[in-house]
């Protein structure tokens, strides 16, 4: 890799640039603002700052990371896909299903390499959970309950929460898109999901134009019933998932990176690595994509899966019961 471009100047773009410096220390890292603005300060971990997509294309990058707000992903990725330049698109792949479908069709037309950055698939306990469920460790899965929440004003201390992507509908905000990791990993672990019920709510506490709380009931083709709670309002972060099976129960805490088994014989910890550096997820995702580019063995995330998630989110919004917490 001689030249790599990262589109976007937010926190996730900075993380990618920093990690690229570790993985590809001899590569030239190009930074581009998603809006085309010229920042007033030096951009960390970037060798070159360009001001438009044409200039990036002319630099002939070996790999492009699109880390702009979701509504701009299609426009930022299109020209690279047409030129067979591998693209990693940050999650969610887009903010609407029609855009996601166009990207998928374009990728297939040009046989381009495109993956989507759902980094939780690279969490060490997630990989272990995938193995356990694939081996039918707790038998037939009857139920699944997942929950994720964190107080939005605490997410980015250097920016007021109302100015963030998460808070603005025009930038692809809202709990469903911002926390779509949960929908992705449930699809990965349980297979494609069907929507049974959805309720979306806002609060007077944050007063946003997007959903702050989402509660969903989903099912898979085997009859597993899955409930999912997502929110922007919990003061103490939560991210966990429980699977109830015919021979026991698995509790997965993504924040502590642990898996606990509850069965007839009692309770025991199956996996625990609480000190695991979460940045390793992003490093592994990048190295996996580079392996994909070189046609080596990899588990890079499918654009088809990511498009299915965006389609499901659109259906949830269309069919949801909407409300305001009084």
ABEGO torsion letter per residue (X at the ends): XABBBBBEABAAAAAAAAAAAAABAABBBBBBBAAGBBBABBBBGBABBBABAAAAAAAGBABBBBABBAAAAAAAAAAAAAAGBBBBBBOBABABAAAAAAAAAAAAAAGBBBBBBBAAAABAAAAAAAAAAAAGAAEBBABBBBBBBBBAAAABAABBAAABAAABAAAGBEAAAAAAAAAAAAAAAAEBBBBABBBBBBBAAAGBABBABBBBBBBBAAGBBBBBBBBAABABBBBBBBBBBAAEBBBBBAAAGBBBBBBAAEBBBABBBAABBAAAAAAAAAAAAAAAAAGBBBABBBAAAAAAAAAAAAAAAAABBBBBBX
